[in-house]
Amino acid sequence: MQLDVKMMKIKVMSDQQIREEGFKVLMTHLGPSKAMRFWAACKLGEGDYLQLKDRLFCEETADSLYEKIIAYQNSKQSDKKEELG
């Protein structure tokens, strides 16, 4: 009997990469303000916040972040209105 064994490559993420991916998910689902509050409340601030901030927001401006915050708040208000009917 012959076994056909194929090798799989597994990409192992570093703890820092996992934290960054998790933070991006938080930003998407909670918005910037709540995500930062969650991050602080959990004391997840290992490492240099300024470097993390620079990587996460490297392509953002104050105006683009403001627009995203307003859009996020408006979408949440619309969701609440739909829930209330």
Steps between C-alpha positions, in 0.01 A plus 500: 500500500639840398412823682477823306616762746494867404685758698302800619655832573364671806552869554545574868426857592692676773317622809543857375342413163205335675451804725507731198249288310274489804523875539401549136194282561413709805538820298269365231228381735522746789636812337810693607379635832360176644791297364751724677297489822486119479874484433570719805250318725661164426846644553605357166750777447810288496767651284529846355155650436645771279654244264175301493300816435732598216458158335122486544432855388790558260270582208248699703467872551304680769236576237473138381470374858238764575299392195521135607389584854201701374404225253527240774289705742238562232481130416452414867224760534329354191526152651337620823216670310435178306495298823246737655287481185 
